Amino acid sequence: DAGITQSPRHKVTETGTPVTLRCHQTENHRYMYWYRQDPGHGLRLIHYSYGVKDTDKGEVSDGYSVSRSKTEDFLLTLESATSSQTSVYFCAINTGPINSPLHFGNGTRLTVT
Amino acid sequence: KNQVEQSPQSLIILEGKNCTLQCNYTVSPFSNLRWYKQDTGRGPVSLTIMTFSENTKSNGRYTATLDADTKQSSLHITASQLSDSASYICVVRPNYGGSQGNLIFGKGTKLSVKP
């Protein structure tokens, strides 16, 4: 167990409201990632971080922002949630060399009504 | 365009039977290919990794093969168990970039093992 906790596990929110999802790791791994998983698509990268205050955009970053003020926490924010952001969100970390497997959290199921 | 295609989309087999899942990719240049297992309601977990020079890798009842010339991989599951019911995701890493932010994920094959 790589010690990744995502919170909340489930959330229902209304269109236009801000939402923040949290990913917490119990170790001090440098790389952290946010993905979304939707039917008919593979996992798609939203943003990733390679250190405190160091982040970069992924394939589907529009409408999302991230912050990493501490090594152990990586926050994903939807500034104004839309129905197209209804999805399951996964956080992942790299625990070793660059070719080591990603370790995923158990996801946050977000529904935007 | 870099793509990873998996087949079949879904598969139902009886407990104890074998099955093979397919992954075709067009990623170039290629670094490695990994198979993940994703149980319902959980995050994916790595099963195997294969680099360019490897053509077979086993992990218990799971055996992955890779043909880098034809850009095809397969995951063979032997003597299936009910706990094998899950989605199996093929993931390819291109040979560039210093992070894993460029991984290309297949859509997965959903396997159901029935008693």
Interface residues (C-beta under 8 A of the other chain):
Chain A: I4 Y31 Y33 G40 H41 G42 L43 R44 L45 Y48 Y50 D56 G58 F90 A92 N94 I98 N99 P101 L102 H103 F104 G105 N106 G107
Chain B: V4 S31 N32 R34 Y36 G41 R42 G43 P44 V45 S46 I49 T51 I89 R93 G98 S99 Q100 G101 L103 I104 F105 G106 K107 G108
